[in-house]
Amino acid sequence: MKSYSVLLVDDEAELVYTLAERLVFRGIDTAAVTDGNAVLNILDQREYDIIVLDVIMPGLNGIELMKTIKQNHPKIQVILQSGRGTQEESIEGLREGAFDYLVKPVDIDMLIKKMDQAMELSNR
Amino acid sequence: MNIWQWLWKKIILDGELESLEGGDQVVRYHRLWRRSVLMLSTFCLLPLFIMTAANYYQYRQAMHQQMIQPIYRQTSNMKRSLAFLLEERRFALNFLVRERSFQELTDQKKLGETLKHLTQTFGGFVDLGLIDSKGHQISYAGPYDLMGKNYAEQDWFHELVLRGALVSDMFKGYRNFPHFVIAVKCDDHSESFFVLRATVDMDILHQRIRALSLPPSSDAFLINRDGVFQTPSRFYGNVMEQCPFEIPPLSESTEIIEDAFLDDHPYILAYSYIQQSPFIFIAISDPSELQKNWFALRRELLVFLIISIIIILTLIIATSTYLVSRIRDADQKRNHLFHEMEYTNKMASIGRLASGVAHEINNPLAIIYEKTGLLKDLLSMDNDFPHKDRIIRFADSITSSVERCRTITHRMLGFAKHMDIQMESVDLTLLIQEVLGFLEKEAHYRKVTISIKTSDDCPMIQSDRGQLQQVFLNIINNAFAAVVDGGRIDIELKSVDQSNVSITIIDNGSGIPKEYLTHIFEPFFTTKKNYGTGLGLSITYGIVAKLGGRITVDSIVGEGTTFTVTLPVMKTIIG
């Protein structure tokens, strides 16, 4: 049982809900959303410790969304994931405050490890 | 094969060039070289020909003058000399007939003394006689018995009567020996006249001519106006004989006849009419003797021309060859650069494509991956599920396949990455030892011998450590795949020149067939059909190019493969 909560944001519903279910199985408080525009509203209703955010979503730039989230909720750790995995994208993401940048498909154990590290950083 | 083609093949073309460049290229350089040789030859040889021709005509003119002048001068001098000789003796006789009275001249004793004085003073006089108007010799001093002889019927006497003074041509007369006379007429008071006649020795004329010291092939003599020899000739006849030459036309001055022929033999003839005498002085010179110098000079001129042409053509061909070679080298460098640019562009396009494809594939892969993971999660929670173990095995198989696909897509993305290069000082030997550290276990297990040889002059270089690690890991990995267990890999590091170092990785593995060698740096080209992605060497190529270096491969099937990476000591980042 992990002590942090996670919000998964990805336009691929099949992916995001499956991953959420697997994280829940591993005792992580996880919610998933496929509409990036709804994230800010959700965060107004409830605080999450970590957001795993897809960089490329229809009509939305994940990095821009992360910047807004970071402005409103500076404590939230953001882990970016992308199918494209370009160096420019990863550098920009990290520079704008992402904890890490992962290229899909991501091994769940690796994701959990990254989330643990993010929380360690948060709690420091 | 004409001379151009022969020269081109001999000097410029080598088989290597022909095989490297298309036939059109070879023809282009051939044409360029030929034009260059032709143009330079025209510019250089034309002035030489003009100068040589001008020299030839000047020399010929000078030689001609040299041939003509001596004989002309000789003839003119001889004319003056002979005219003076005759005139002097005629004046002496004139003086006598006016100084002495008729009675004094008829006195034989006194006439004999006068002859003696004349011979001592002037020389050449043989006898002296006084002839009355009827032609009778009334007084005579001399060696012959000519007293009382009558000359009234002789031609010279008639001519003398008409002209008053006379120099005769050679005749035999009463003494039957060739001689000539000088005579003067003197009118007395009784409307009659008498003549003082002197015979002159023929030798006096001959001696004058002999004194010329003519060369052996030349000749000089006197003829009269009927073409009869008055002095002996070396080659053409004796005194009183008919001369074989045409009598030259009358002229007051000395004249030259060139290009004359006698019995098909050319000669130069100079002549001069001796004034107030029947004599014509003729000098003959053999032109072949005089032309020898001219021919020698002409030969020297020709040899000079030929040597000059050979030297100039050699220099022109050498210069043209050098220039065309330089142009060819520059063209080759440019073509190489174009090829590299083309290759880089191709790589960039393929990179963009790979990136797009990878992105599109990664999302469904992630779904498969997560769904399979969830399946396994669910099964792990339900111990009673029928065929649980079998389904988990299937799920593991799917997961490992997805992971394999992930490896490929991640490599594709790696290929497409724009590399940010971080420059630092790199000790290549140390770096390669670090890379070999990753492979240490495999080398030990497979008993592969690895040697590193670094030359003393191999410097540290400015480059990106991480990228270089990737490059050498990839190449050495390939070498490991190529060698059999117990094989050998040699790595040599050396300085190429002041600004480049080279790293050669030589394995004694299976080698790469020649038809594959030109493709091995292309993306997705692989010979490892079961597990290779075909991206390793293309990524390596891209990194080396980005670092300003070059990678080449050489391989012989069955003997092994040599990869050579050349890197700049100081790097200027490309692109």
Interface residues (C-beta under 8 A of the other chain):
Chain A: E12 E14 L15 T18 L19 E21 R22 F25 I56 S82 G83 R84 G85 T86 Q87 E88 I91 V103 K104 P105 V106 I108
Chain B: S355 A358 H359 E360 I361 N362 N363 L365 A366 I367 I368 Y369 E370 K371 G373 L374 D377 M381 V402 R406 H410 L413 A416 K417 H418 M419 D420
